């Protein structure tokens, strides 16, 4: 009986503390502000492979059903995975990875709440003829793309939502190049490995790696094959987007 009373007393003392601790499988609470930032990270880095709804494509898996994402807590699984898996952006900061997990958890919870999801939103609300006019005229798209060449049958290959995302955030088959000129020494030209506001690194034609800290005495000239697409984002209106996507969808 004395042992039983001690056990009960110990349980009474420890119980509240144990109840207050988070278990290893406690669900990550989604921060809406972080999820919104994570949506931007996803759009810039993940959407082309994993799809607009993170449900996967022919080239990458469904993240909503991924055991890794289900187990992840604030980047515990996703962060290391991004660094070890080929083809992923290893330059994402820990804050960006955390925001990304909030976005993916938000998508997962939305799917769980609606196990019989309604049809995806209709993005084909524009005017195809106006979209063609923008494509061939003010948008300047026809200068680099051909509806009988690289875009032949594009409306058949992609669902409308994915088509819209690929139009806004395309993938380049050409590498980003840069020429870096230090205050002293020769200029170095090569393929960009990493570039941000603070650092730049590249590999030259011989495969040698170079890295610099950016500053006023370092000139950096970047040749980004997607530069025109980035600039176009600043002037596109919502109606332009709807019109062009509607036109591209007709290219069967």
Order of alpha helices (4+ residues) and beta strands (2+ residues): alpha-alpha-alpha-alpha-alpha-alpha-alpha-alpha-alpha-beta-beta-beta-beta-beta-alpha-alpha
